[in-house]
Amino acid sequence: MLFKGTWMPEADKYKAMGYVKNLGTWISPQRLKTIQKQQAEAREQIKFRSDWKNAWVYNTEPGHFSIVSNVSPELVGNIGVGMEQCYSELAKVFGAKTNLKNIKVEVYATQEQFMKHSGEAGLAMGSNVLGYFWYLGHDMGIRCFYAGSPEQTMSTLFHECTHLVIHSVCEK
């Protein structure tokens, strides 16, 4: 590459410009500092949200679910999208006419948190339970824990969503 009238390898040009290599890409030191600051802030936010009392809250569109979770923010968003898709398909299959709104879906990062909070809610669970649909009067929701993989967790949530939709169809 030609740089200031001299032919040189690309790496030498970027070094001469004061750039640094980050994840295979040459960037300015200022950009690297910005990236590192953003990463540190994201790590702090995830650490803060890992405590259940500071859990993420994600309200889905069109609004059937309110996801509360202390897993990663990406997984919370994926859970929200997946739950809406699952609800839409199940509502068609079962002919659900009701439009449920803001059903609470709690996804705990650990089984211990799941069991503790279930017990505090008066729904003590054994260690063989991955999740459940609950209905108490007019209050209902789905509760589970991260089961080792996004696929297993979503499978549990979809199973419990089936109970939710069947309940909403048969409730009349």
N, C-alpha and C positions, 0 to 999 in steps of 0.2 A: 504494500500500500504506500502511496505517496503521502508523506506528512512533512510539511514545512520544507518542501523541496528535496526531501530524502526518501529513497525507497527503503521500506523496512517491513518486517513481518507484522501482521495485525496486532499480535500481543504486545510488541514493542511500541507500536503507535499508541495503544490505549494506556500503557504504562507511562509513556511520555506525557500523555494528557492528564495523568494523575488518577486514572480509573483503577478500580479493583475488580477482581473477578468474584462473582457471587452466584453460586448455583449454575455455573457454566456461562454466565452472561456478564459482560463488562458494564459496570455502572459507576457513577460518580460516588465519591466518599459521602457526600451529603445525602444522596439517595439511599446508600447503604445504612446510614444512621437513621433515616426516616423508617426504613423497613424494619430495622432492629427495634426501634422504639414501638412501632405498631405491633410487632410480635410480642414484645414484653408486656404491652398493655393487654393484648389478647390472652396471654398466659395468666395474667393477674385476674382478668375478668372470668376466665374459666375456673380458676382456683376459687374465686369468690362465689361463683354460681354452684360450685360442687357441694356447698352446704345447702341442705334442703330449704332452709328458711329464706335463702336468696335465689331459689331456683328460677330458671328461665320460664317465661310465660309466652306462649305463642298462640294467638287466636287465628284460626284457619279462615280461609275464604272458600266457600260462602258462609262460613261461621257455624258449622255444626259442632266444632270442637274447640276447647281451650286446653292446649297441651301445657302441662306443668312438669318440668323435668330438670334434673341436675346432671344430665349427660351433656355431650358436646352440643354446641348450638347448631352445627350442621345436621346432626342426628335429630334434634328437635324439629327442625324444618322438614326433614325427610319424613318424620313420623306424621307431621301435620298433613303433608301432601298425600301420603299413603292412606291415612285414615279417611280423608275426604273421598279419595278414589274408591276405597273399600265400601264406605257408606253408600256412595252413589250406585255402585253395582248391586249391593245387597238390597237397597231400597227397590230397585227394579225387579230383582228376583222375587222378593217377598211382597211386592206391591205396597210398600210403606207409603202411606199418604201424609203422615205427619212430617212436619219439618222440624226436627230437633235442632235446638240452638244451644251453643256453648256447653256441650257436655264435657265435663272435666275428665281429662285423661292424664293420669299421673304415671310417670315413668321414672322410677328410682334408679340411681346409678348402681346400687348394690342390693343384694337380697336382704342383707341385714336391715337396711333402711326401709325396704318394702315391708318386712315383717314387723318392724317397730311401729311404723305409721299405721299399718293395718290394725295392729293391736290397739293402738291409741284411738282408732276410729270405731273400736268395738267389733272388729272383724279379724280376730286372731287367725293366722294362717300357719299351716305346717310348712316344712322346708321343701315339700314336693310340689308346692303350688307356684306356678310361674306368674299368674295373673288372674284377675277375675272382673266380671261385670257386677256392679252392686246397685241395688235399688232400695232406697229407704224412704217410704212415703212418696214425696214428689222429687226427692233428690236422687240422682243417679250418676254413675260414672264408671270409668274403667281404671283399674290400677294394676301395674305390673312392675317388674324390674328389668334392667338390661341383662339379658340372658346369655351373654358371652359373644353375641354377634348381632349385627343389625337385622339379619335375616330371621334369626330365632325370635328376636324381640318383636319384629313386625308380624311374624306368624302368630305369636301369642296375642298381640293387639287385634289382628284381623279376626281371630277366633272369638275374642271377647266382643268385638264389634258385631259379630253375628248374633250373639245373645242380646245385645242392645237393640238391634233392628227387630228381631223376633219379638222382644218385649214390647216395643213400640207398636207393632202390628197387632199383637194379641191383647194389649191393654184395654182396648175398647170394650 
